[in-house]
Amino acid sequence: MLLLRIVGVLVAITIGAGIVAFLLTRDRRYLHLSWRVTKYAALFALVVLSLMFFERVIVL
């Protein structure tokens, strides 16, 4: 769980830094980077949560 929290904090920092970099430079590639990180982080979270769910179902 500690590893998941660390990954979550790093993802939040990356997304925030991308948005701030876009606001400072007006270069849209930083927004694309933030969007990609958001998509893959959501996919990763969905996979982890589904694995936790199936673990609970199998144990019962």
N, C-alpha and C positions, 0 to 999 in steps of 0.2 A: 504494500500500500504506500510505503514511503516513496518508492520509485515512481508510482503513478502520480503522486503529488508533485514530485520534482519535475516530471515531464509536463504536467499541467501548468506549473509556474513558468517553465521555459517556453511553452507554447504561447502563454499570455504575453510574456515579454517580447517574443518574436513578432506577434501580431501587432502589439502596441508600437514597437520600434518601426515596423513597416508603415504603419499609418502616420507616425510622426515624420518619417523620412519622406513620405509622399507630400505631407503638408509643407515641408521645408523646401523640397526640390521640384514639386509638381511633376515628378517622373512616375508614370502609371505602372511601371514594372514593380514598384514597391507594393502597390495595391494588389497586383496579381500574385505576388509572393505571399502577402497576408491572406488572400483568399485561398490559395492552394494549401497553406498551412492549416487554415480553418477547416477546409474540407477533409484533409487527411486526419486531423485531430478528432473531428467528429466521427469519422469512420473507425478510428482506433478506439474511441470511447464506446461506440456501439458494439464492436467486437468484444471488448473486455466485459461490458455489461451483459452481453448475451452469454458469454462463457460463465460468468458468475451465476446467471439465472439457470443455465443448464446444470451447473454443479449442484445447485440447490434441488433441482428436480430429480436428479439422479440419486442423491443422498436419501431423499424421501422415498 
